[in-house]
Amino acid sequence: MAQSAVDVTVVPPGILGWDEIVALLDAYRVHYGEPSDEAATRRWLDDVAEANRVRCYLATVGDQAHDRRRAVGVALVVRSPATLRLGEVWALRDLYVAADHRDRGVGRAIVVRVCDDAAGAGALRVALQTEHDNERALALYTSLGFSEVDGVVHLSRQL
């Protein structure tokens, strides 16, 4: 069966689609080795959304005319100040596509929508990161014009 069109929407906290976002983010956490805990995922997402620290993108596929859409992808975006340029940078975080919908354009549709929204909002750039061995993600991101940043070292301190 052919893949239906991917629809990507921004989902405000607490409305239709919130349960699907929680389920996909929980699956994302499990994918990276964390235990499943949808209740904790919901509490965390509610907290960051209430503080207006994140935009939630939900990708769905299926028959929109008969209200048979299925949530298959999610991404979170954090907007950060860029003091030197007196602007804003959007950080694309936690992009996840359900295993049975990978390599079908879902991730691409999400990234394109995020970039379009960022450009429309006047952001200076969209930044993201992924593991050095995540070849599928690296291929997607480079095909969409993302590149490594020369002269920048990312550091982290575990707390």
C-alpha positions in Angstrom: 0.0 0.0 0.0 1.3 3.5 -0.9 2.3 5.9 1.8 -0.2 8.7 2.2 0.9 12.3 2.5 2.6 13.3 5.7 1.0 16.2 7.6 3.1 18.1 10.1 1.5 20.4 12.6 2.5 22.4 15.6 0.5 21.1 18.6 -0.1 23.4 21.5 -0.1 21.8 25.0 -3.2 19.9 26.1 -5.1 19.7 22.8 -5.8 16.9 20.4 -2.5 15.2 19.6 -0.9 15.6 23.0 -1.4 11.9 23.9 0.2 10.9 20.6 3.2 13.2 21.3 3.6 11.7 24.7 3.5 8.2 23.3 6.1 8.9 20.6 8.4 10.7 23.0 8.2 7.8 25.4 9.0 5.4 22.4 12.0 7.7 21.6 13.3 7.4 25.2 12.9 3.6 25.0 14.8 3.6 21.7 17.7 5.2 23.5 17.7 2.7 26.4 15.5 4.5 29.0 12.6 2.6 30.6 9.1 3.3 29.4 7.2 5.7 31.6 4.5 7.6 29.8 3.3 9.3 33.0 6.7 10.8 33.7 7.1 11.8 30.0 3.7 13.6 30.2 4.7 15.4 33.4 8.0 16.5 31.9 6.4 17.6 28.6 3.6 19.5 30.4 6.3 21.3 32.5 8.5 22.4 29.5 5.4 23.3 27.4 3.8 25.3 30.2 7.1 27.3 30.6 6.9 28.0 26.9 10.3 26.4 26.4 9.4 24.1 23.6 7.3 23.8 20.4 5.9 20.4 19.6 5.7 19.1 16.0 3.6 16.1 15.2 3.6 14.2 11.9 0.6 12.1 11.0 -0.3 10.0 8.0 -3.5 8.5 6.8 -7.0 9.4 5.5 -7.7 13.0 6.7 -11.1 13.0 5.1 -12.3 10.2 7.3 -10.4 11.3 10.4 -8.1 8.3 10.3 -4.8 9.9 10.9 -2.0 8.0 12.7 0.8 9.8 14.6 4.1 8.6 13.3 6.7 11.2 14.1 7.5 13.9 16.6 10.1 16.6 17.2 10.7 19.3 19.8 12.1 22.7 19.0 13.7 25.0 21.6 14.0 28.7 20.7 17.2 30.3 22.1 18.6 33.9 22.0 21.5 34.6 19.8 23.1 37.6 21.5 25.9 38.4 19.0 23.5 38.7 16.1 20.6 40.0 18.3 18.3 37.3 17.0 17.1 33.8 17.7 18.3 30.3 16.9 15.9 27.3 16.8 17.3 24.1 18.1 15.6 21.0 16.6 15.6 18.4 19.4 14.4 14.8 19.8 13.3 14.0 16.3 11.7 10.6 16.3 9.9 8.6 13.7 8.1 5.3 14.5 10.1 2.3 13.3 7.4 1.2 10.8 7.4 4.6 9.1 11.1 5.3 8.7 12.5 6.0 5.2 9.1 7.2 4.0 9.7 11.0 4.2 8.3 11.6 7.7 11.6 12.9 9.2 12.2 15.0 6.1 8.7 16.5 6.3 9.2 17.4 10.0 12.6 19.0 9.4 11.3 21.0 6.4 8.3 22.3 8.4 10.6 23.3 11.3 12.9 25.2 8.9 10.0 26.9 7.2 8.5 28.0 10.5 11.9 29.2 11.8 12.5 31.2 8.6 9.0 32.7 8.8 9.6 33.7 12.4 12.9 35.5 11.5 15.2 33.0 13.1 18.9 33.2 12.1 19.3 29.4 11.8 18.1 26.0 12.9 20.7 24.0 14.8 20.6 20.3 15.6 22.9 17.5 16.8 23.0 13.8 16.4 25.3 10.9 17.2 28.4 10.6 14.9 27.3 7.1 13.8 23.7 7.9 13.1 24.2 7.6 9.3 20.4 7.8 8.5 20.0 11.1 10.3 23.2 12.5 9.0 22.2 11.7 5.4 18.8 13.4 6.0 20.3 16.5 7.6 23.0 17.0 5.0 20.6 16.5 2.2 18.6 19.4 3.6 21.6 21.7 3.8 22.8 21.2 7.4 26.6 21.0 7.9 29.0 20.6 10.7 30.1 23.9 12.3 33.8 24.5 11.9 35.6 25.8 15.0 32.9 24.8 17.5 33.3 22.2 20.2 30.2 21.0 22.0 30.9 20.3 25.7 28.7 18.9 28.4 28.9 18.4 32.1 26.9 15.6 33.7 25.1 16.8 36.9 
